[in-house]
Amino acid sequence: MKILAITSCPNGIAHTYMAAENLQRAAAKLGIEMKVETQGSIGVENELTEQDIREADGIIIAADKTVVKDRFVGKKLLEVGVQEGIRHPEELIQRVISGDVPVYRAQLRSAEDIKQEKKSKQNPVYRHLMNGVSYMVPFIVIGGLLIAIALTLGGQKTPGGLVIPEGSFWKTIQDVGGAAFTFMVPILAGFIAMSIADRPGLAPGMVGGFIAANGSFYGSEAGAGFIGGIIAGFLAGYVALGIKKLKVPRALQPIMPIIVIPILASLIVGLIFVFVIGSPIAQLFEALTGWLAGMQGTSSILLALILGAMISFDMGGPVNKVAFLFGSAMIGEGNYEIMGPIAAAICIPPIGMGLAAMINKRKFERSEREAGKASFTMGLFGITEGAIPFAAQDPLRVIPSIMVGSMTGSVIAMLGHVGDRVAHGGPIVAVLGAVDHVLMFFIAVIVGAAVTVGMISLLKKDIGAPAVAGEAALGSPASSAAKGVETEPVTASLSAVVPTPVSTGSAQERTGDEAPAVHIEKLTDILTMDLIDLDLAGDSRDAVIDEMIETLERNGAVRSAGDFKKAILAREEESSTGIGLNIAIPHGKSDAVLKPSVVFGIKQNGVDWKSLDGSEAKLIFMIAVPRSSKENAHLKVLQMLSRKLMDDSFREALLAVKTKEEAYRLLDQVH
């Protein structure tokens, strides 16, 4: 018998892994095969595959936060809180074994669940379209770069421009690039159809895309281009999906996906394109490309403004992708001056925000300036998403600034006749020789980035007073909430690039050097015998905290006991770090911490830590992490501890140790 489980808690740290460990131990004891997916602060680990779900006899979800259950439709599913997974794992497994668990039905979801799903679910048309685009882009990049390199290195200047001599080596390179371009529309159509109808839709979509790209099928000198490819992809996908849903005799079912569906769908799509829609779409596409090629003056400026605004508005989101698709498609038609302004607009947001953060020290925290370096580097490689952390922190000032900068750069690139032969942007494509009028391209980028920097300098306020101590307590969303920043669906806070700050300590301290990185494979990498206290004297939670912080300060791990205590207590105010089973794991991230460290202490009589199960804390681990640490050290330590401390014999052995050496040897097993 095989049972699957998912564990998750609001903070995604200790309880997530405690429940996972206990469920796995209980399953092993009962002789049941079990796989547990953890949805913690460091992301999804040990993710359940489609095969796992198909083979499973039941699913247990032990979570105190929403877990998407759509993948479990038709399976026996038991849903409980994470504490049940920690305290009663055997009972949960026995319920699944006995069959005392309902089968999950999609229509039985609550109205609130459905409302939430509709809010977060991506538009299916957009999802199918972007699936096709994601597979198409590599072919455009291959074709564009090879042709650009061939022209740059093997082209000869003629009155008509650069021409590569017939029979030369570079002519062969150009032909290979041209061959890559011929796959563009069929691939686009094929993977749109595959997104709709799964694998049976792939072949009909590619056949339809090939017919769309070749006007000879329907008496047109030019094909229907990317518009025809999109229509062919959706047509093939929904035709294949419709055939899939037909009820057929059992004998035909095995050959439906490999013979019947591909042949029928390809034939239907091909005939519709050849005899009905191919020619009208080709005429429309010819008119569109002709209009774009003839754009001059005001109309071209208007197009550049629109494209620049779309690219920077959501930085890699749906609006950005629509503009990018348009530019990519025009490359395939030989019109490179649409992608040129887009290539400039793509890199301006991350470059502009990176420069603004590095230059304006009065307006950005040290961690934001560090993020600026990463953003600038991402901009050089044409990754617009580098600006997202700044937009998430301050959308009302950042988004208008980067939009105006991108629009400015896009207009300059359009007026300068900048062309881009590759479906990508940023200085990297210019360095590789894929950009026409390179000087104007760089002028466009520099001016656009300067406009962004100027607007940010004017709009963004100077850094105020230091934030409340412990603002970003470990494992907590408090820092984002305190600033009123909604962290979904974009990449959210600056933790996407650098750690979320814990604002403790002076402004002078915050400008100090970044803490050295520490590679943590096991607990004893950051715990020494000097950081072990087998007889804690404090009679209250706060007294024990003071005692353990003094140990850290005495061993040179903390520069200011008072500042670090603020971070520890701020975390305790959000929710107790007493996780039950006589265990407490107080933790804090602060400028006062000089190096990642763990203090371990034993209080044999126990101390009230307001634990979830009411037990007094006897085994206490205090985790201290520098605010500037780029590693998620605290999350790794919490995960290791949470799993190991679920072992009853391990806890009992720790409580029974007589010397620091014994304790150290036991704690060396935590990895």
C-alpha positions in Angstrom: 0.0 0.0 0.0 1.2 3.5 -0.9 0.1 6.7 0.9 1.2 10.2 0.0 1.3 13.2 2.4 1.7 17.0 2.2 2.8 19.0 5.3 2.8 22.7 5.6 2.4 25.4 8.3 2.0 29.1 8.1 5.6 29.9 8.7 6.8 26.8 6.8 9.6 26.0 9.1 9.6 23.7 12.2 6.1 22.2 12.2 6.2 21.4 8.5 9.2 19.1 8.9 8.1 17.8 12.3 4.9 16.5 10.8 6.7 15.1 7.8 9.2 13.2 10.0 6.5 11.8 12.3 4.3 10.6 9.4 7.3 8.9 7.7 8.3 7.2 11.0 4.7 6.0 11.6 4.4 4.7 8.1 7.7 2.8 8.4 6.5 1.3 11.7 3.2 0.1 10.0 5.0 -1.2 7.0 3.4 1.3 4.6 5.2 3.0 1.7 4.9 6.8 2.1 6.2 9.8 0.3 5.8 13.3 2.0 5.9 16.6 0.1 6.9 19.5 2.3 5.8 23.0 1.5 8.1 25.1 3.6 9.7 28.5 3.6 12.5 27.2 1.3 9.9 26.0 -1.2 8.4 22.7 -2.2 10.6 19.7 -1.5 10.2 16.1 -2.4 7.4 17.1 -4.8 4.7 14.5 -5.6 4.8 13.4 -9.2 1.9 12.4 -11.4 3.0 8.8 -11.2 3.1 9.0 -7.4 -0.5 10.3 -7.4 -1.7 7.6 -9.8 -0.2 4.8 -7.7 -1.3 6.2 -4.3 -4.0 4.5 -2.3 -4.7 7.7 -0.3 -3.4 11.2 0.5 -3.0 12.9 3.9 -2.7 16.7 3.9 -1.5 17.9 7.3 -1.4 21.7 6.8 -2.5 24.9 8.4 -2.4 26.8 5.1 -4.1 26.4 1.8 -2.9 23.4 -0.3 -4.1 23.1 -3.9 -5.9 19.8 -4.1 -6.9 19.7 -7.8 -4.3 17.1 -8.6 -6.0 14.6 -6.1 -9.4 14.5 -7.7 -10.8 10.9 -7.5 -8.3 10.0 -4.7 -9.1 9.3 -1.0 -8.0 12.4 0.8 -7.8 13.2 4.5 -7.2 16.8 5.4 -6.2 17.8 8.9 -4.1 20.5 10.7 -0.4 20.2 10.9 -0.6 19.5 14.6 -2.5 16.2 13.9 0.4 15.2 11.7 2.8 15.8 14.5 0.8 14.2 17.4 -1.3 11.5 15.8 0.5 10.3 12.6 -0.4 6.6 13.1 -4.0 7.4 13.6 -4.1 9.3 10.4 -2.5 6.5 8.5 -4.9 3.9 10.0 -7.8 6.0 8.9 -6.6 5.9 5.3 -5.9 2.1 5.5 -9.4 1.5 6.9 -11.0 3.4 4.1 -12.6 5.9 6.5 -11.7 8.8 4.2 -13.8 10.5 1.6 -12.9 10.6 -2.1 -12.0 14.1 -3.2 -14.4 15.5 -5.8 -13.6 18.8 -7.4 -17.2 20.0 -7.3 -17.3 19.6 -3.6 -15.0 22.5 -3.0 -16.3 25.4 -1.0 -17.4 28.6 -2.6 -14.4 30.4 -1.0 -12.0 27.8 -2.5 -13.5 28.3 -6.0 -13.4 32.1 -5.6 -9.8 32.0 -4.6 -8.9 29.6 -7.5 -10.6 31.9 -10.1 -8.7 34.8 -8.7 -5.4 33.2 -9.0 -5.9 31.0 -12.1 -4.2 32.2 -15.2 -6.3 32.8 -18.3 -6.2 29.5 -20.3 -5.9 31.2 -23.7 -2.9 33.2 -22.5 -1.4 30.0 -20.9 -1.7 28.0 -24.1 -0.3 30.9 -26.2 2.7 31.3 -23.9 3.4 27.6 -24.0 3.8 27.9 -27.7 5.9 31.0 -27.5 8.3 29.5 -24.9 9.1 26.6 -27.3 9.3 29.0 -30.3 11.8 31.5 -28.9 14.9 29.2 -29.0 14.4 28.7 -32.8 14.3 32.5 -33.3 17.4 32.9 -31.1 19.3 30.3 -33.0 18.3 31.6 -36.4 18.8 35.2 -35.6 22.2 34.8 -33.9 23.6 32.5 -36.7 22.4 34.9 -39.4 23.8 37.9 -37.5 27.2 36.2 -37.0 27.3 35.2 -40.6 26.6 38.7 -41.9 29.0 40.3 -39.4 32.0 38.0 -40.1 31.3 36.9 -43.7 29.2 39.7 -45.2 30.5 42.0 -47.9 29.4 45.6 -48.3 27.3 46.2 -51.4 25.0 49.1 -52.5 22.1 46.9 -51.2 23.7 46.2 -47.8 25.8 43.3 -46.5 25.7 40.2 -48.7 27.4 36.9 -48.1 29.0 35.3 -51.2 27.4 32.1 -52.5 29.4 28.9 -51.7 31.3 30.5 -48.8 31.4 29.0 -45.3 29.4 31.9 -43.9 26.7 31.3 -46.4 26.3 27.8 -44.9 26.0 29.3 -41.5 23.4 31.7 -42.8 21.5 28.8 -44.3 21.5 26.9 -41.0 20.1 30.0 -39.3 17.4 30.3 -42.0 16.5 26.6 -41.4 16.0 27.4 -37.7 13.6 30.2 -38.7 11.4 27.9 -40.8 10.5 25.9 -37.6 9.2 29.0 -35.9 5.5 29.0 -36.8 5.1 25.2 -36.8 6.6 25.0 -33.3 4.4 27.8 -32.1 1.3 26.1 -33.4 2.3 22.6 -32.3 2.9 23.5 -28.7 -0.2 25.7 -28.4 -2.1 22.6 -29.5 -0.2 20.4 -27.1 -1.0 22.7 -24.2 -4.7 22.3 -25.0 -5.0 18.6 -25.9 -1.7 17.1 -24.6 0.4 15.0 -26.9 -2.3 14.1 -29.3 -2.5 17.8 -30.3 1.2 18.2 -31.1 1.4 16.7 -34.6 -1.9 18.3 -35.9 -0.7 21.7 -34.5 2.7 21.4 -36.3 1.0 20.3 -39.5 -1.4 23.3 -39.3 1.5 25.6 -38.5 3.5 24.4 -41.5 0.5 25.0 -43.8 -0.1 28.4 -42.2 3.6 29.4 -42.9 3.5 28.2 -46.5 1.2 30.2 -48.7 1.6 27.9 -51.6 -1.1 25.6 -50.0 -3.7 28.3 -50.5 -2.5 30.4 -53.4 -0.7 33.1 -51.5 2.8 34.4 -52.2 3.3 35.0 -48.5 2.1 32.7 -45.7 -0.2 33.6 -42.9 2.7 34.2 -40.5 2.6 34.0 -36.8 -1.1 35.0 -36.8 -1.9 32.0 -38.9 0.3 29.9 -36.6 -1.6 31.0 -33.5 -5.0 30.2 -35.2 -3.7 26.9 -36.4 -2.5 26.0 -32.9 -5.7 26.8 -31.2 -7.8 25.1 -34.0 -5.7 21.9 -33.9 -5.7 21.8 -30.1 -9.5 22.1 -29.7 -10.2 19.8 -32.6 -7.9 17.1 -31.0 -9.5 17.7 -27.6 -13.0 17.3 -29.1 -12.0 14.0 -30.7 -10.4 12.8 -27.4 -13.7 13.3 -25.7 -15.6 11.1 -28.1 -16.7 7.7 -26.7 -15.2 4.9 -28.8 -15.2 1.1 -28.5 -12.6 -0.2 -26.1 -10.7 -1.9 -29.0 -10.0 1.5 -30.5 -8.9 3.3 -27.3 -5.2 2.2 -27.5 -4.8 3.6 -31.0 -6.7 6.9 -30.4 -3.8 9.1 -29.2 -1.2 7.8 -31.7 -3.3 7.2 -34.9 -6.9 8.3 -34.9 -6.7 11.7 -33.2 -3.5 13.0 -35.0 -4.7 11.9 -38.4 -8.3 13.2 -38.1 -7.2 16.5 -36.4 -4.4 17.1 -39.0 -6.8 16.5 -41.8 -9.5 18.7 -40.4 -7.1 21.6 -39.7 -5.3 21.3 -43.0 -8.6 21.3 -45.0 -10.0 24.3 -43.1 -6.8 26.2 -43.7 -6.4 25.4 -47.4 -10.0 25.9 -48.4 -11.4 28.4 -45.9 -9.2 30.6 -43.7 -5.7 30.4 -45.1 -5.9 33.1 -47.8 -7.9 35.7 -45.8 -5.4 35.4 -42.8 -2.5 35.7 -45.2 -3.9 38.9 -46.7 -4.4 40.3 -43.2 -0.9 39.4 -42.2 0.6 40.9 -45.4 -1.4 44.1 -44.7 -0.1 44.2 -41.1 3.6 43.7 -42.1 3.3 46.2 -44.9 1.8 48.8 -42.5 4.5 48.2 -40.0 7.3 48.4 -42.6 5.8 51.7 -43.8 5.5 53.3 -40.4 7.3 56.7 -40.2 7.2 59.8 -38.0 4.3 60.0 -35.5 2.9 56.6 -36.1 6.3 54.9 -35.4 6.8 56.9 -32.3 3.3 55.9 -31.1 4.1 52.3 -31.6 7.4 52.6 -29.8 5.7 54.3 -26.8 3.1 51.5 -26.6 5.8 48.7 -26.9 8.0 50.4 -24.3 5.2 50.8 -21.9 4.0 47.2 -22.3 7.5 45.7 -21.8 8.1 47.6 -18.6 4.6 47.6 -17.1 4.7 44.1 -15.5 8.3 43.1 -16.2 7.9 39.6 -17.7 4.2 39.3 -17.0 1.3 38.8 -19.5 1.4 42.4 -20.9 5.2 42.2 -21.4 4.9 38.8 -23.1 2.3 40.1 -25.6 4.7 42.8 -26.8 7.6 40.4 -26.8 5.6 37.9 -29.0 4.8 40.7 -31.4 8.4 41.6 -31.8 9.5 38.0 -32.1 7.0 37.3 -34.8 8.2 40.2 -36.8 11.7 38.9 -36.8 10.4 35.8 -38.7 9.0 38.1 -41.3 12.3 40.0 -41.8 11.2 43.2 -39.9 13.9 43.7 -37.3 13.0 47.3 -36.4 10.1 46.2 -34.2 12.3 44.0 -32.0 15.0 46.7 -31.8 13.0 49.2 -29.6 11.7 46.2 -27.6 15.3 45.0 -27.0 16.2 48.4 -25.6 13.1 48.6 -23.5 13.7 45.1 -22.0 16.9 46.1 -20.2 16.1 49.6 -19.1 14.1 48.7 -16.0 16.7 46.5 -14.3 19.7 48.7 -15.4 17.9 51.9 -14.4 16.9 50.5 -11.0 20.3 49.0 -10.4 22.0 52.3 -11.1 19.5 54.2 -9.0 20.0 51.9 -6.0 23.8 52.1 -6.3 23.9 55.9 -6.8 21.3 57.1 -4.3 22.6 55.9 -1.0 20.2 58.3 0.9 17.2 56.7 -0.7 18.0 53.0 -0.6 19.0 50.7 2.3 22.2 48.8 2.1 20.4 45.5 1.3 18.6 47.4 -1.6 21.9 48.7 -2.9 23.2 45.1 -2.9 20.0 44.1 -4.8 20.8 46.9 -7.2 24.0 45.2 -8.3 22.2 42.1 -9.1 19.5 44.0 -10.9 22.1 45.9 -13.0 23.8 42.6 -14.0 20.5 41.0 -15.0 19.8 44.1 -17.1 23.0 43.6 -19.1 21.7 40.1 -20.0 18.2 41.4 -20.9 16.3 40.0 -17.9 13.6 42.6 -17.1 12.5 40.7 -14.0 15.6 42.1 -12.2 13.5 45.2 -11.4 10.6 43.3 -9.8 11.9 43.4 -6.2 12.0 47.2 -6.3 8.6 47.4 -7.9 7.2 45.1 -5.2 8.6 47.3 -2.5 7.4 50.7 -3.9 5.1 50.1 -6.9 3.7 53.6 -7.1 7.1 55.3 -7.6 9.0 52.5 -9.3 6.6 51.4 -12.0 6.0 54.8 -13.5 9.7 55.5 -13.4 10.7 52.4 -15.3 7.8 52.8 -17.8 8.8 56.3 -18.7 12.4 55.2 -19.0 11.6 52.3 -21.3 9.2 54.4 -23.4 12.0 57.0 -23.9 14.6 54.3 -24.9 12.1 52.6 -27.2 11.3 55.9 -29.0 15.0 56.7 -29.5 15.7 53.1 -30.8 12.7 53.4 -33.2 13.9 56.8 -34.5 17.5 55.5 -34.8 16.3 52.5 -36.9 17.7 50.0 -34.4 17.0 46.4 -35.4 17.3 43.2 -33.5 17.6 39.9 -35.2 17.2 37.8 -32.0 14.2 37.4 -29.8 16.0 38.8 -26.8 17.1 42.2 -25.4 19.9 43.9 -23.5 23.5 44.8 -24.3 24.3 41.1 -24.6 22.6 40.9 -28.0 24.4 43.9 -29.2 27.8 42.4 -28.1 26.9 39.2 -30.0 26.3 41.2 -33.2 22.6 40.7 -33.4 21.7 44.5 -33.3 21.7 46.9 -36.2 22.8 50.5 -35.5 24.6 49.5 -32.3 25.5 53.1 -31.3 21.9 54.2 -31.4 20.9 51.1 -29.4 23.3 52.0 -26.6 22.3 55.7 -26.7 18.6 54.5 -26.3 19.5 52.3 -23.3 21.7 54.9 -21.6 19.1 57.7 -22.0 16.2 55.5 -20.9 18.1 54.3 -17.9 19.1 57.9 -17.0 15.4 58.9 -17.2 14.5 56.1 -14.8 17.3 57.1 -12.4 16.2 60.7 -12.5 12.5 59.9 -11.8 13.4 57.6 -9.0 15.7 60.3 -7.5 12.8 62.8 -7.6 10.0 60.5 -6.5 11.5 58.3 -3.9 11.8 59.6 -0.4 15.0 59.5 1.6 15.5 56.7 4.1 13.7 57.4 7.3 14.5 56.3 10.8 15.5 52.7 11.5 12.6 50.3 11.4 11.2 48.5 14.5 13.6 45.8 15.9 13.0 42.3 14.6 10.9 43.6 11.8 11.7 40.6 9.6 11.7 37.9 12.2 12.8 34.6 10.8 10.2 32.5 9.2 7.6 35.3 9.4 5.9 37.4 6.8 5.8 40.3 9.2 8.3 42.5 7.4 6.3 42.6 4.2 3.0 43.1 6.0 4.4 45.9 8.1 5.3 47.8 4.9 1.9 47.1 3.3 3.6 45.3 0.5 1.5 42.5 -1.1 4.0 39.9 -2.1 2.0 37.9 -4.7 1.9 37.2 -7.5 5.2 38.9 -8.3 8.5 37.7 -6.9 7.8 40.0 -4.0 10.3 41.4 -1.5 14.0 42.0 -1.9 14.5 38.5 -0.5 14.2 37.4 -4.2 17.7 38.9 -4.6 19.1 39.5 -1.1 17.9 38.6 2.4 15.0 40.3 4.0 16.4 42.7 6.5 16.0 42.5 10.3 16.2 46.2 11.2 18.1 46.0 14.5 21.2 48.0 15.3 22.3 51.4 14.4 22.4 53.0 10.9 26.2 52.8 11.2 26.0 49.0 11.7 23.7 48.6 8.7 26.4 49.9 6.4 29.0 47.4 7.7 30.5 44.6 5.7 28.4 41.7 4.7 28.6 38.7 7.0 30.9 35.9 5.6 29.1 33.0 4.0 29.0 29.9 6.1 28.4 26.5 4.5 26.1 24.5 6.8 25.9 20.8 6.3 25.2 19.8 9.9 24.4 21.5 13.2 27.9 21.4 14.6 29.2 23.6 11.7 27.8 26.5 13.7 27.8 25.0 17.3 30.8 24.5 19.5 31.1 23.0 23.0 31.4 26.5 24.3 27.9 27.2 23.1 26.4 24.3 25.1 24.9 24.8 28.6 23.7 21.7 30.3 22.2 23.5 33.3 20.4 26.7 32.4 19.7 28.7 35.5 16.8 31.0 34.3 13.4 30.3 35.8 11.4 32.1 33.0 11.4 32.3 29.3 13.0 35.8 29.2 15.6 34.8 31.8 16.7 31.8 29.7 16.8 34.0 26.6 19.1 36.5 28.4 21.3 33.6 29.6 21.7 32.2 26.1 22.4 35.5 24.5 25.1 36.2 27.1 26.7 32.9 26.0 26.6 34.1 22.3 28.1 37.5 23.3 30.8 35.8 25.5 31.9 33.7 22.5 32.0 36.6 20.0 29.0 35.7 18.0 26.9 38.8 19.0 28.1 42.4 19.4 25.1 43.8 21.2 23.0 41.5 23.5 20.2 44.2 23.8 19.8 44.6 20.0 19.7 40.8 19.4 17.2 40.3 22.2 14.8 42.7 20.4 14.8 40.5 17.4 14.3 37.3 19.5 11.4 38.8 21.4 9.8 40.3 18.2 9.7 36.7 16.8 8.2 35.4 20.1 5.4 38.0 19.9 4.3 36.7 16.6 3.9 33.2 17.8 5.7 31.0 20.3 8.8 29.2 19.2 7.9 26.5 21.7 7.1 23.8 19.2 6.0 21.2 21.7 7.5 17.9 23.0 9.6 19.9 25.5 11.4 21.8 22.7 11.8 25.5 22.0 13.8 27.0 19.1 14.0 30.8 19.6 15.6 32.5 16.6 16.5 35.9 15.3 18.2 37.7 12.4 20.0 40.9 13.3 22.8 43.3 12.6 24.0 42.5 16.1 24.9 39.0 15.0 28.5 38.6 13.8 28.4 35.0 12.5 25.7 32.3 12.2 25.6 30.4 15.6 23.5 28.0 17.6 23.4 27.9 21.4 22.0 24.7 23.0 20.8 24.6 26.6 19.0 22.1 28.9 16.5 23.1 31.6 15.8 19.9 33.4 12.9 21.3 35.4 11.4 23.0 32.3 10.3 26.6 31.7 7.0 27.8 30.4 7.4 28.7 26.7 3.7 28.9 25.8 4.2 25.8 23.7 1.4 24.6 21.4 1.0 21.3 23.3 1.3 22.9 26.8 4.6 21.2 27.6 7.5 23.1 29.3 10.6 23.7 27.3 13.6 21.5 28.4 15.6 21.3 25.2 16.3 24.8 23.9 18.1 25.8 20.8 18.7 29.5 20.0 19.6 30.3 16.4 21.4 33.6 15.6 21.9 34.7 12.0 23.5 38.0 10.7 21.0 40.3 9.0 23.4 40.6 6.0 23.8 36.8 5.5 22.8 35.8 2.0 22.2 32.2 3.0 18.9 30.9 4.4 21.0 29.4 7.3 18.2 29.6 9.8 15.8 27.7 7.6 18.2 24.9 7.0 19.0 24.6 10.8 15.3 24.7 11.7 14.6 22.0 9.1 17.4 19.8 10.4 16.4 20.2 14.0 12.7 19.7 13.4 13.3 16.4 11.8 15.9 15.0 14.2 14.0 16.1 17.3 11.0 14.0 16.3 13.1 10.9 17.3 12.0 10.1 20.9 15.2 8.2 21.7 17.3 11.2 20.5 15.4 13.6 22.7 15.7 11.2 25.7 19.4 10.8 25.1 19.9 14.6 24.9 18.1 15.1 28.2 20.3 12.4 29.8 23.7 13.7 28.8 26.1 14.5 31.6 28.9 16.3 29.8 29.3 18.8 27.0 31.3 16.2 25.0 28.3 13.8 25.1 25.9 16.5 24.0 28.2 17.6 21.2 28.6 14.0 19.9 24.8 13.7 19.8 24.2 17.0 18.2 26.8 16.1 15.5 24.2 13.7 14.2 21.9 16.6 13.3 22.3 17.1 9.6 
